Each structure stands twice: as structure tokens, then as C-alpha cells.
Amino acid sequence: MVPMKSPVKHSPIDDDNDLLVAVANSNSMALEALYLKYHVRLAHFVARVTPRYENIEEIINDTFMAVLEERDGFS
């Protein structure tokens, strides 16, 4: 399995629901915090399907693009 590393940043918002509401309010820092919080977990999950690092990163980025595009439904 490809080791997945993500920079660790601490967000003042820890609760996932609060992060999603902040994303819905176009808070880009909240989207970054959500991305950093779940990147490694998603990478490990996706690595079960594809071992290629490039595919894993593309799937994760596509996932967060979908979150961004659907942010109006979070509030």
C-alpha cells in the first residue's frame, strides 16, 4: 500500500457538522480543514480499490469537488 501523508493543521472548528455549515457558507478554510481531516482515511479506503497513488489522489480531489459543488445542501 502507498503511504499517505497529509500535513496536519488544526482548525478552530472540530465538529464535522460545523465544518459542513462553514463550507456551505463558502468558508474555504473549513473546506481545507475537512480535506485535511479526512484525506488519510479516504486514501486508505480508496487504496483498497486502486493501489496507484495518482488515482487515489484524483478520487479524493473529485470527492471534495463534489462536496464543494453541493455545499448549498449542507446548511
PDB file of N, CA, C and O in Angstrom:
ATOM      1  N   MET A   1       0.842  -1.170   0.000  1.00  0.00           N
ATOM      2  CA  MET A   1       0.000   0.000   0.000  1.00  0.00           C
ATOM      3  C   MET A   1       0.891   1.238   0.000  1.00  0.00           C
ATOM      4  O   MET A   1       1.957   1.246   0.615  1.00  0.00           O
ATOM      5  N   VAL A   2       0.451   2.271  -0.686  1.00  0.00           N
ATOM      6  CA  VAL A   2       1.187   3.522  -0.769  1.00  0.00           C
ATOM      7  C   VAL A   2       0.982   4.293   0.525  1.00  0.00           C
ATOM      8  O   VAL A   2      -0.158   4.494   0.943  1.00  0.00           O
ATOM      9  N   PRO A   3       2.060   4.730   1.170  1.00  0.00           N
ATOM     10  CA  PRO A   3       1.876   5.518   2.386  1.00  0.00           C
ATOM     11  C   PRO A   3       1.262   6.871   2.057  1.00  0.00           C
ATOM     12  O   PRO A   3       1.710   7.552   1.134  1.00  0.00           O
ATOM     13  N   MET A   4       0.261   7.254   2.794  1.00  0.00           N
ATOM     14  CA  MET A   4      -0.418   8.524   2.572  1.00  0.00           C
ATOM     15  C   MET A   4      -0.063   9.477   3.705  1.00  0.00           C
ATOM     16  O   MET A   4      -0.241   9.169   4.883  1.00  0.00           O
ATOM     17  N   LYS A   5       0.432  10.617   3.324  1.00  0.00           N
ATOM     18  CA  LYS A   5       0.746  11.623   4.319  1.00  0.00           C
ATOM     19  C   LYS A   5      -0.021  12.885   3.992  1.00  0.00           C
ATOM     20  O   LYS A   5      -0.247  13.207   2.826  1.00  0.00           O
ATOM     21  N   SER A   6      -0.407  13.571   5.001  1.00  0.00           N
ATOM     22  CA  SER A   6      -1.139  14.812   4.854  1.00  0.00           C
ATOM     23  C   SER A   6      -0.616  15.782   5.894  1.00  0.00           C
ATOM     24  O   SER A   6      -0.391  15.393   7.040  1.00  0.00           O
ATOM     25  N   PRO A   7      -0.420  17.029   5.522  1.00  0.00           N
ATOM     26  CA  PRO A   7       0.022  17.980   6.543  1.00  0.00           C
ATOM     27  C   PRO A   7      -1.039  18.130   7.619  1.00  0.00           C
ATOM     28  O   PRO A   7      -2.235  18.169   7.330  1.00  0.00           O
ATOM     29  N   VAL A   8      -0.601  18.211   8.820  1.00  0.00           N
ATOM     30  CA  VAL A   8      -1.542  18.321   9.927  1.00  0.00           C
ATOM     31  C   VAL A   8      -1.727  19.793  10.254  1.00  0.00           C
ATOM     32  O   VAL A   8      -0.775  20.495  10.595  1.00  0.00           O
ATOM     33  N   LYS A   9      -2.943  20.238  10.145  1.00  0.00           N
ATOM     34  CA  LYS A   9      -3.309  21.596  10.540  1.00  0.00           C
ATOM     35  C   LYS A   9      -4.479  21.464  11.488  1.00  0.00           C
ATOM     36  O   LYS A   9      -5.344  20.604  11.320  1.00  0.00           O
ATOM     37  N   HIS A  10      -4.494  22.302  12.455  1.00  0.00           N
ATOM     38  CA  HIS A  10      -5.593  22.280  13.397  1.00  0.00           C
ATOM     39  C   HIS A  10      -6.552  23.411  13.050  1.00  0.00           C
ATOM     40  O   HIS A  10      -6.149  24.557  12.850  1.00  0.00           O
ATOM     41  N   SER A  11      -7.814  23.060  12.985  1.00  0.00           N
ATOM     42  CA  SER A  11      -8.847  24.021  12.663  1.00  0.00           C
ATOM     43  C   SER A  11      -9.536  24.448  13.952  1.00  0.00           C
ATOM     44  O   SER A  11      -9.689  23.641  14.869  1.00  0.00           O
ATOM     45  N   PRO A  12      -9.950  25.704  14.033  1.00  0.00           N
ATOM     46  CA  PRO A  12     -10.717  26.113  15.213  1.00  0.00           C
ATOM     47  C   PRO A  12     -12.088  25.426  15.254  1.00  0.00           C
ATOM     48  O   PRO A  12     -12.747  25.414  16.294  1.00  0.00           O
ATOM     49  N   ILE A  13     -12.509  24.859  14.128  1.00  0.00           N
ATOM     50  CA  ILE A  13     -13.777  24.137  14.051  1.00  0.00           C
ATOM     51  C   ILE A  13     -13.453  22.647  13.993  1.00  0.00           C
ATOM     52  O   ILE A  13     -12.821  22.193  13.040  1.00  0.00           O
ATOM     53  N   ASP A  14     -13.870  21.890  14.983  1.00  0.00           N
ATOM     54  CA  ASP A  14     -13.574  20.460  15.015  1.00  0.00           C
ATOM     55  C   ASP A  14     -14.767  19.594  14.627  1.00  0.00           C
ATOM     56  O   ASP A  14     -14.594  18.507  14.076  1.00  0.00           O
ATOM     57  N   ASP A  15     -15.957  20.064  14.909  1.00  0.00           N
ATOM     58  CA  ASP A  15     -17.154  19.275  14.659  1.00  0.00           C
ATOM     59  C   ASP A  15     -17.440  19.224  13.157  1.00  0.00           C
ATOM     60  O   ASP A  15     -17.442  20.256  12.487  1.00  0.00           O
ATOM     61  N   ASP A  16     -17.681  18.024  12.634  1.00  0.00           N
ATOM     62  CA  ASP A  16     -17.927  17.858  11.203  1.00  0.00           C
ATOM     63  C   ASP A  16     -19.138  18.658  10.729  1.00  0.00           C
ATOM     64  O   ASP A  16     -19.100  19.265   9.659  1.00  0.00           O
ATOM     65  N   ASN A  17     -20.201  18.662  11.514  1.00  0.00           N
ATOM     66  CA  ASN A  17     -21.389  19.423  11.123  1.00  0.00           C
ATOM     67  C   ASN A  17     -21.079  20.909  11.023  1.00  0.00           C
ATOM     68  O   ASN A  17     -21.525  21.578  10.091  1.00  0.00           O
ATOM     69  N   ASP A  18     -20.320  21.421  11.973  1.00  0.00           N
ATOM     70  CA  ASP A  18     -19.935  22.832  11.933  1.00  0.00           C
ATOM     71  C   ASP A  18     -19.043  23.116  10.727  1.00  0.00           C
ATOM     72  O   ASP A  18     -19.163  24.166  10.096  1.00  0.00           O
ATOM     73  N   LEU A  19     -18.150  22.180  10.408  1.00  0.00           N
ATOM     74  CA  LEU A  19     -17.311  22.341   9.222  1.00  0.00           C
ATOM     75  C   LEU A  19     -18.160  22.386   7.954  1.00  0.00           C
ATOM     76  O   LEU A  19     -17.922  23.218   7.078  1.00  0.00           O
ATOM     77  N   LEU A  20     -19.144  21.500   7.853  1.00  0.00           N
ATOM     78  CA  LEU A  20     -20.003  21.486   6.669  1.00  0.00           C
ATOM     79  C   LEU A  20     -20.832  22.756   6.549  1.00  0.00           C
ATOM     80  O   LEU A  20     -21.035  23.258   5.443  1.00  0.00           O
ATOM     81  N   VAL A  21     -21.309  23.276   7.659  1.00  0.00           N
ATOM     82  CA  VAL A  21     -22.047  24.541   7.629  1.00  0.00           C
ATOM     83  C   VAL A  21     -21.119  25.665   7.175  1.00  0.00           C
ATOM     84  O   VAL A  21     -21.519  26.521   6.387  1.00  0.00           O
ATOM     85  N   ALA A  22     -19.897  25.664   7.663  1.00  0.00           N
ATOM     86  CA  ALA A  22     -18.926  26.680   7.247  1.00  0.00           C
ATOM     87  C   ALA A  22     -18.601  26.542   5.759  1.00  0.00           C
ATOM     88  O   ALA A  22     -18.454  27.548   5.065  1.00  0.00           O
ATOM     89  N   VAL A  23     -18.487  25.312   5.265  1.00  0.00           N
ATOM     90  CA  VAL A  23     -18.267  25.085   3.830  1.00  0.00           C
ATOM     91  C   VAL A  23     -19.470  25.618   3.054  1.00  0.00           C
ATOM     92  O   VAL A  23     -19.300  26.256   2.015  1.00  0.00           O
ATOM     93  N   ALA A  24     -20.668  25.368   3.541  1.00  0.00           N
ATOM     94  CA  ALA A  24     -21.883  25.862   2.890  1.00  0.00           C
ATOM     95  C   ALA A  24     -21.893  27.377   2.821  1.00  0.00           C
ATOM     96  O   ALA A  24     -22.490  27.959   1.915  1.00  0.00           O
ATOM     97  N   ASN A  25     -21.232  28.018   3.779  1.00  0.00           N
ATOM     98  CA  ASN A  25     -21.130  29.473   3.801  1.00  0.00           C
ATOM     99  C   ASN A  25     -19.891  29.974   3.078  1.00  0.00           C
ATOM    100  O   ASN A  25     -19.436  31.095   3.306  1.00  0.00           O
ATOM    101  N   SER A  26     -19.344  29.125   2.197  1.00  0.00           N
ATOM    102  CA  SER A  26     -18.189  29.465   1.342  1.00  0.00           C
ATOM    103  C   SER A  26     -16.919  29.757   2.123  1.00  0.00           C
ATOM    104  O   SER A  26     -16.105  30.577   1.698  1.00  0.00           O
ATOM    105  N   ASN A  27     -16.741  29.101   3.252  1.00  0.00           N
ATOM    106  CA  ASN A  27     -15.523  29.256   4.042  1.00  0.00           C
ATOM    107  C   ASN A  27     -14.473  28.278   3.503  1.00  0.00           C
ATOM    108  O   ASN A  27     -14.535  27.078   3.771  1.00  0.00           O
ATOM    109  N   SER A  28     -13.521  28.800   2.751  1.00  0.00           N
ATOM    110  CA  SER A  28     -12.510  27.942   2.135  1.00  0.00           C
ATOM    111  C   SER A  28     -11.597  27.290   3.166  1.00  0.00           C
ATOM    112  O   SER A  28     -11.077  26.200   2.927  1.00  0.00           O
ATOM    113  N   MET A  29     -11.398  27.937   4.303  1.00  0.00           N
ATOM    114  CA  MET A  29     -10.571  27.337   5.349  1.00  0.00           C
ATOM    115  C   MET A  29     -11.261  26.110   5.946  1.00  0.00           C
ATOM    116  O   MET A  29     -10.596  25.154   6.345  1.00  0.00           O
ATOM    117  N   ALA A  30     -12.582  26.139   6.005  1.00  0.00           N
ATOM    118  CA  ALA A  30     -13.332  24.984   6.516  1.00  0.00           C
ATOM    119  C   ALA A  30     -13.216  23.818   5.544  1.00  0.00           C
ATOM    120  O   ALA A  30     -13.080  22.668   5.962  1.00  0.00           O
ATOM    121  N   LEU A  31     -13.269  24.112   4.246  1.00  0.00           N
ATOM    122  CA  LEU A  31     -13.101  23.045   3.253  1.00  0.00           C
ATOM    123  C   LEU A  31     -11.703  22.447   3.367  1.00  0.00           C
ATOM    124  O   LEU A  31     -11.542  21.229   3.291  1.00  0.00           O
ATOM    125  N   GLU A  32     -10.707  23.282   3.546  1.00  0.00           N
ATOM    126  CA  GLU A  32      -9.333  22.787   3.722  1.00  0.00           C
ATOM    127  C   GLU A  32      -9.222  21.931   4.981  1.00  0.00           C
ATOM    128  O   GLU A  32      -8.577  20.883   4.965  1.00  0.00           O
ATOM    129  N   ALA A  33      -9.846  22.370   6.062  1.00  0.00           N
ATOM    130  CA  ALA A  33      -9.811  21.610   7.317  1.00  0.00           C
ATOM    131  C   ALA A  33     -10.490  20.253   7.146  1.00  0.00           C
ATOM    132  O   ALA A  33     -10.000  19.244   7.652  1.00  0.00           O
ATOM    133  N   LEU A  34     -11.615  20.229   6.434  1.00  0.00           N
ATOM    134  CA  LEU A  34     -12.317  18.976   6.179  1.00  0.00           C
ATOM    135  C   LEU A  34     -11.454  18.047   5.332  1.00  0.00           C
ATOM    136  O   LEU A  34     -11.365  16.848   5.597  1.00  0.00           O
ATOM    137  N   TYR A  35     -10.820  18.617   4.311  1.00  0.00           N
ATOM    138  CA  TYR A  35      -9.930  17.852   3.436  1.00  0.00           C
ATOM    139  C   TYR A  35      -8.784  17.241   4.242  1.00  0.00           C
ATOM    140  O   TYR A  35      -8.506  16.047   4.122  1.00  0.00           O
ATOM    141  N   LEU A  36      -8.134  18.038   5.045  1.00  0.00           N
ATOM    142  CA  LEU A  36      -7.003  17.553   5.830  1.00  0.00           C
ATOM    143  C   LEU A  36      -7.437  16.531   6.879  1.00  0.00           C
ATOM    144  O   LEU A  36      -6.699  15.596   7.189  1.00  0.00           O
ATOM    145  N   LYS A  37      -8.620  16.715   7.413  1.00  0.00           N
ATOM    146  CA  LYS A  37      -9.120  15.805   8.450  1.00  0.00           C
ATOM    147  C   LYS A  37      -9.398  14.410   7.889  1.00  0.00           C
ATOM    148  O   LYS A  37      -9.182  13.409   8.573  1.00  0.00           O
ATOM    149  N   TYR A  38      -9.878  14.343   6.642  1.00  0.00           N
ATOM    150  CA  TYR A  38     -10.297  13.060   6.083  1.00  0.00           C
ATOM    151  C   TYR A  38      -9.392  12.511   4.993  1.00  0.00           C
ATOM    152  O   TYR A  38      -9.638  11.409   4.502  1.00  0.00           O
ATOM    153  N   HIS A  39      -8.374  13.225   4.604  1.00  0.00           N
ATOM    154  CA  HIS A  39      -7.522  12.800   3.489  1.00  0.00           C
ATOM    155  C   HIS A  39      -6.930  11.407   3.707  1.00  0.00           C
ATOM    156  O   HIS A  39      -7.070  10.539   2.845  1.00  0.00           O
ATOM    157  N   VAL A  40      -6.288  11.187   4.818  1.00  0.00           N
ATOM    158  CA  VAL A  40      -5.620   9.905   5.074  1.00  0.00           C
ATOM    159  C   VAL A  40      -6.637   8.767   5.148  1.00  0.00           C
ATOM    160  O   VAL A  40      -6.416   7.698   4.578  1.00  0.00           O
ATOM    161  N   ARG A  41      -7.736   8.989   5.840  1.00  0.00           N
ATOM    162  CA  ARG A  41      -8.763   7.951   5.966  1.00  0.00           C
ATOM    163  C   ARG A  41      -9.340   7.591   4.592  1.00  0.00           C
ATOM    164  O   ARG A  41      -9.516   6.414   4.276  1.00  0.00           O
ATOM    165  N   LEU A  42      -9.630   8.605   3.785  1.00  0.00           N
ATOM    166  CA  LEU A  42     -10.141   8.342   2.437  1.00  0.00           C
ATOM    167  C   LEU A  42      -9.097   7.647   1.574  1.00  0.00           C
ATOM    168  O   LEU A  42      -9.426   6.750   0.797  1.00  0.00           O
ATOM    169  N   ALA A  43      -7.852   8.054   1.707  1.00  0.00           N
ATOM    170  CA  ALA A  43      -6.778   7.442   0.922  1.00  0.00           C
ATOM    171  C   ALA A  43      -6.661   5.954   1.232  1.00  0.00           C
ATOM    172  O   ALA A  43      -6.496   5.144   0.320  1.00  0.00           O
ATOM    173  N   HIS A  44      -6.742   5.597   2.475  1.00  0.00           N
ATOM    174  CA  HIS A  44      -6.668   4.178   2.848  1.00  0.00           C
ATOM    175  C   HIS A  44      -7.868   3.409   2.315  1.00  0.00           C
ATOM    176  O   HIS A  44      -7.733   2.269   1.870  1.00  0.00           O
ATOM    177  N   PHE A  45      -9.038   4.030   2.359  1.00  0.00           N
ATOM    178  CA  PHE A  45     -10.242   3.393   1.847  1.00  0.00           C
ATOM    179  C   PHE A  45     -10.144   3.181   0.334  1.00  0.00           C
ATOM    180  O   PHE A  45     -10.433   2.091  -0.160  1.00  0.00           O
ATOM    181  N   VAL A  46      -9.739   4.216  -0.398  1.00  0.00           N
ATOM    182  CA  VAL A  46      -9.648   4.141  -1.859  1.00  0.00           C
ATOM    183  C   VAL A  46      -8.526   3.202  -2.289  1.00  0.00           C
ATOM    184  O   VAL A  46      -8.616   2.580  -3.348  1.00  0.00           O
ATOM    185  N   ALA A  47      -7.475   3.090  -1.487  1.00  0.00           N
ATOM    186  CA  ALA A  47      -6.350   2.209  -1.822  1.00  0.00           C
ATOM    187  C   ALA A  47      -6.773   0.742  -1.880  1.00  0.00           C
ATOM    188  O   ALA A  47      -6.064  -0.080  -2.460  1.00  0.00           O
ATOM    189  N   ARG A  48      -7.901   0.410  -1.297  1.00  0.00           N
ATOM    190  CA  ARG A  48      -8.413  -0.957  -1.392  1.00  0.00           C
ATOM    191  C   ARG A  48      -8.855  -1.285  -2.821  1.00  0.00           C
ATOM    192  O   ARG A  48      -8.873  -2.446  -3.229  1.00  0.00           O
ATOM    193  N   VAL A  49      -9.208  -0.244  -3.566  1.00  0.00           N
ATOM    194  CA  VAL A  49      -9.699  -0.413  -4.934  1.00  0.00           C
ATOM    195  C   VAL A  49      -8.580  -0.228  -5.948  1.00  0.00           C
ATOM    196  O   VAL A  49      -8.502  -0.958  -6.936  1.00  0.00           O
ATOM    197  N   THR A  50      -7.721   0.740  -5.704  1.00  0.00           N
ATOM    198  CA  THR A  50      -6.620   1.021  -6.624  1.00  0.00           C
ATOM    199  C   THR A  50      -5.362   1.340  -5.840  1.00  0.00           C
ATOM    200  O   THR A  50      -5.393   2.182  -4.944  1.00  0.00           O
ATOM    201  N   PRO A  51      -4.262   0.687  -6.158  1.00  0.00           N
ATOM    202  CA  PRO A  51      -3.024   0.967  -5.442  1.00  0.00           C
ATOM    203  C   PRO A  51      -2.250   2.168  -6.000  1.00  0.00           C
ATOM    204  O   PRO A  51      -1.258   2.594  -5.408  1.00  0.00           O
ATOM    205  N   ARG A  52      -2.697   2.710  -7.131  1.00  0.00           N
ATOM    206  CA  ARG A  52      -1.955   3.806  -7.776  1.00  0.00           C
ATOM    207  C   ARG A  52      -2.198   5.123  -7.064  1.00  0.00           C
ATOM    208  O   ARG A  52      -3.336   5.570  -6.920  1.00  0.00           O
ATOM    209  N   TYR A  53      -1.114   5.735  -6.623  1.00  0.00           N
ATOM    210  CA  TYR A  53      -1.175   6.998  -5.884  1.00  0.00           C
ATOM    211  C   TYR A  53      -1.928   8.065  -6.669  1.00  0.00           C
ATOM    212  O   TYR A  53      -2.742   8.796  -6.105  1.00  0.00           O
ATOM    213  N   GLU A  54      -1.660   8.156  -7.969  1.00  0.00           N
ATOM    214  CA  GLU A  54      -2.298   9.190  -8.796  1.00  0.00           C
ATOM    215  C   GLU A  54      -3.816   9.018  -8.815  1.00  0.00           C
ATOM    216  O   GLU A  54      -4.555   9.999  -8.744  1.00  0.00           O
ATOM    217  N   ASN A  55      -4.276   7.781  -8.909  1.00  0.00           N
ATOM    218  CA  ASN A  55      -5.717   7.516  -8.906  1.00  0.00           C
ATOM    219  C   ASN A  55      -6.337   7.850  -7.557  1.00  0.00           C
ATOM    220  O   ASN A  55      -7.426   8.420  -7.485  1.00  0.00           O
ATOM    221  N   ILE A  56      -5.641   7.491  -6.504  1.00  0.00           N
ATOM    222  CA  ILE A  56      -6.136   7.773  -5.157  1.00  0.00           C
ATOM    223  C   ILE A  56      -6.316   9.267  -4.966  1.00  0.00           C
ATOM    224  O   ILE A  56      -7.360   9.716  -4.492  1.00  0.00           O
ATOM    225  N   GLU A  57      -5.304  10.034  -5.333  1.00  0.00           N
ATOM    226  CA  GLU A  57      -5.386  11.492  -5.174  1.00  0.00           C
ATOM    227  C   GLU A  57      -6.485  12.090  -6.047  1.00  0.00           C
ATOM    228  O   GLU A  57      -7.183  13.008  -5.618  1.00  0.00           O
ATOM    229  N   GLU A  58      -6.644  11.583  -7.256  1.00  0.00           N
ATOM    230  CA  GLU A  58      -7.688  12.097  -8.144  1.00  0.00           C
ATOM    231  C   GLU A  58      -9.076  11.815  -7.579  1.00  0.00           C
ATOM    232  O   GLU A  58      -9.954  12.676  -7.630  1.00  0.00           O
ATOM    233  N   ILE A  59      -9.277  10.619  -7.044  1.00  0.00           N
ATOM    234  CA  ILE A  59     -10.573  10.268  -6.462  1.00  0.00           C
ATOM    235  C   ILE A  59     -10.871  11.138  -5.245  1.00  0.00           C
ATOM    236  O   ILE A  59     -12.002  11.593  -5.071  1.00  0.00           O
ATOM    237  N   ILE A  60      -9.874  11.370  -4.411  1.00  0.00           N
ATOM    238  CA  ILE A  60     -10.068  12.229  -3.232  1.00  0.00           C
ATOM    239  C   ILE A  60     -10.394  13.652  -3.668  1.00  0.00           C
ATOM    240  O   ILE A  60     -11.307  14.274  -3.124  1.00  0.00           O
ATOM    241  N   ASN A  61      -9.659  14.169  -4.641  1.00  0.00           N
ATOM    242  CA  ASN A  61      -9.932  15.528  -5.118  1.00  0.00           C
ATOM    243  C   ASN A  61     -11.318  15.630  -5.749  1.00  0.00           C
ATOM    244  O   ASN A  61     -12.021  16.621  -5.549  1.00  0.00           O
ATOM    245  N   ASP A  62     -11.714  14.611  -6.510  1.00  0.00           N
ATOM    246  CA  ASP A  62     -13.057  14.600  -7.092  1.00  0.00           C
ATOM    247  C   ASP A  62     -14.127  14.573  -6.002  1.00  0.00           C
ATOM    248  O   ASP A  62     -15.169  15.214  -6.132  1.00  0.00           O
ATOM    249  N   THR A  63     -13.865  13.835  -4.936  1.00  0.00           N
ATOM    250  CA  THR A  63     -14.804  13.767  -3.817  1.00  0.00           C
ATOM    251  C   THR A  63     -15.007  15.140  -3.190  1.00  0.00           C
ATOM    252  O   THR A  63     -16.137  15.546  -2.917  1.00  0.00           O
ATOM    253  N   PHE A  64     -13.914  15.847  -2.966  1.00  0.00           N
ATOM    254  CA  PHE A  64     -14.037  17.164  -2.340  1.00  0.00           C
ATOM    255  C   PHE A  64     -14.570  18.216  -3.300  1.00  0.00           C
ATOM    256  O   PHE A  64     -15.159  19.206  -2.866  1.00  0.00           O
ATOM    257  N   MET A  65     -14.373  18.016  -4.593  1.00  0.00           N
ATOM    258  CA  MET A  65     -15.017  18.906  -5.567  1.00  0.00           C
ATOM    259  C   MET A  65     -16.529  18.714  -5.501  1.00  0.00           C
ATOM    260  O   MET A  65     -17.282  19.684  -5.593  1.00  0.00           O
ATOM    261  N   ALA A  66     -16.976  17.472  -5.343  1.00  0.00           N
ATOM    262  CA  ALA A  66     -18.406  17.199  -5.206  1.00  0.00           C
ATOM    263  C   ALA A  66     -18.955  17.846  -3.934  1.00  0.00           C
ATOM    264  O   ALA A  66     -20.059  18.393  -3.940  1.00  0.00           O
ATOM    265  N   VAL A  67     -18.193  17.785  -2.856  1.00  0.00           N
ATOM    266  CA  VAL A  67     -18.599  18.452  -1.612  1.00  0.00           C
ATOM    267  C   VAL A  67     -18.744  19.949  -1.859  1.00  0.00           C
ATOM    268  O   VAL A  67     -19.727  20.560  -1.440  1.00  0.00           O
ATOM    269  N   LEU A  68     -17.778  20.529  -2.530  1.00  0.00           N
ATOM    270  CA  LEU A  68     -17.819  21.964  -2.815  1.00  0.00           C
ATOM    271  C   LEU A  68     -19.004  22.324  -3.700  1.00  0.00           C
ATOM    272  O   LEU A  68     -19.681  23.324  -3.456  1.00  0.00           O
ATOM    273  N   GLU A  69     -19.258  21.522  -4.719  1.00  0.00           N
ATOM    274  CA  GLU A  69     -20.360  21.801  -5.637  1.00  0.00           C
ATOM    275  C   GLU A  69     -21.728  21.641  -4.972  1.00  0.00           C
ATOM    276  O   GLU A  69     -22.688  22.302  -5.368  1.00  0.00           O
ATOM    277  N   GLU A  70     -21.822  20.782  -3.978  1.00  0.00           N
ATOM    278  CA  GLU A  70     -23.101  20.530  -3.304  1.00  0.00           C
ATOM    279  C   GLU A  70     -23.202  21.250  -1.956  1.00  0.00           C
ATOM    280  O   GLU A  70     -24.068  20.920  -1.146  1.00  0.00           O
ATOM    281  N   ARG A  71     -22.346  22.208  -1.714  1.00  0.00           N
ATOM    282  CA  ARG A  71     -22.286  22.845  -0.395  1.00  0.00           C
ATOM    283  C   ARG A  71     -23.577  23.529   0.030  1.00  0.00           C
ATOM    284  O   ARG A  71     -23.821  23.689   1.226  1.00  0.00           O
ATOM    285  N   ASP A  72     -24.401  23.931  -0.914  1.00  0.00           N
ATOM    286  CA  ASP A  72     -25.654  24.611  -0.545  1.00  0.00           C
ATOM    287  C   ASP A  72     -26.598  23.688   0.225  1.00  0.00           C
ATOM    288  O   ASP A  72     -27.453  24.166   0.970  1.00  0.00           O
ATOM    289  N   GLY A  73     -26.457  22.401   0.057  1.00  0.00           N
ATOM    290  CA  GLY A  73     -27.314  21.448   0.759  1.00  0.00           C
ATOM    291  C   GLY A  73     -26.898  21.169   2.190  1.00  0.00           C
ATOM    292  O   GLY A  73     -27.575  20.415   2.888  1.00  0.00           O
ATOM    293  N   PHE A  74     -25.791  21.764   2.647  1.00  0.00           N
ATOM    294  CA  PHE A  74     -25.283  21.485   3.991  1.00  0.00           C
ATOM    295  C   PHE A  74     -25.845  22.411   5.061  1.00  0.00           C
ATOM    296  O   PHE A  74     -25.780  22.093   6.249  1.00  0.00           O
ATOM    297  N   SER A  75     -26.387  23.533   4.662  1.00  0.00           N
ATOM    298  CA  SER A  75     -26.828  24.499   5.680  1.00  0.00           C
ATOM    299  C   SER A  75     -28.223  24.218   6.170  1.00  0.00           C
ATOM    300  O   SER A  75     -28.734  24.942   7.026  1.00  0.00           O
TER     301      SER A  75
END
